[in-house]
């Protein structure tokens, strides 16, 4: 299994509460409704940070459905240019 972690930075014009509300109540359901998500994603878990500091930037390419439907929503609540992508293989220590 391949795991993707996206280390996001909220847009500076949003409070932390606004960011979390949008991510939880709008973005999560929007992502889950995509046909690509239903076909390829096994789990989608949001880990909510408690601080604003995230280093580095990463450019990302996504499939057409994600690019058309999800990226415009991401831009409504986060600073995509300051996000980092971290791909890992999951190793279960305790299941």
C-alpha positions in Angstrom: 0.0 0.0 0.0 1.2 3.5 -0.8 0.3 6.3 1.6 0.2 10.0 0.8 0.4 12.6 3.5 -0.1 16.3 2.5 1.3 18.8 4.9 -0.9 21.8 4.3 -0.6 25.4 5.2 -3.8 27.4 5.6 -4.4 30.6 3.6 -3.3 33.6 5.6 -6.8 35.3 5.3 -8.5 32.4 7.1 -8.6 31.7 10.8 -7.6 28.2 12.0 -11.2 27.5 12.8 -12.4 28.6 9.3 -9.7 26.4 7.7 -10.6 23.3 9.8 -14.4 23.9 9.2 -13.9 24.1 5.4 -11.5 21.2 5.3 -13.8 19.0 7.4 -17.3 20.0 6.1 -16.7 21.0 2.5 -13.4 19.6 1.2 -13.5 16.1 2.7 -17.0 15.3 1.4 -16.1 16.8 -2.0 -12.9 14.6 -2.3 -14.8 11.5 -1.2 -17.5 12.1 -3.9 -15.0 12.0 -6.8 -15.1 8.8 -8.9 -11.3 8.6 -8.8 -11.4 8.7 -5.0 -13.9 5.9 -4.9 -11.9 3.8 -7.2 -8.3 4.3 -5.9 -8.5 5.6 -2.3 -8.8 3.1 0.5 -8.9 5.5 3.4 -8.9 9.3 3.7 -8.0 10.6 7.2 -7.6 14.2 8.1 -5.0 15.0 10.8 -5.6 18.5 12.1 -2.5 20.4 13.1 -2.3 22.6 16.2 0.2 25.0 14.8 0.8 27.0 11.6 4.5 26.3 11.0 5.2 24.1 7.9 8.5 24.3 6.0 9.1 24.0 2.3 7.1 23.9 -0.9 6.1 21.3 -3.4 4.5 21.4 -6.8 2.0 18.6 -7.6 0.2 17.1 -10.6 -3.2 15.5 -10.2 -5.6 13.6 -12.4 -8.1 15.6 -14.4 -11.1 15.0 -12.0 -9.0 16.2 -9.1 -7.6 19.1 -11.0 -11.1 20.3 -12.2 -13.1 19.7 -9.0 -10.9 19.4 -5.9 -8.0 21.9 -6.6 -10.3 24.9 -6.9 -11.8 24.0 -3.6 -8.3 23.6 -2.0 -7.5 27.1 -3.1 -10.6 28.3 -1.2 -9.0 27.4 2.2 -5.3 26.6 1.9 -2.0 27.9 0.4 -1.2 25.1 -2.0 2.2 26.6 -3.0 3.4 26.1 0.6 2.2 22.5 0.9 4.5 19.5 1.1 3.7 16.0 -0.2 5.1 13.0 1.6 4.6 9.6 0.1 5.4 6.6 2.4 4.9 2.9 2.6 2.8 2.0 5.6 4.3 -0.5 8.0 2.0 -1.8 10.6 3.6 -2.1 14.0 0.3 -2.5 16.0 -2.9 -3.3 14.2 
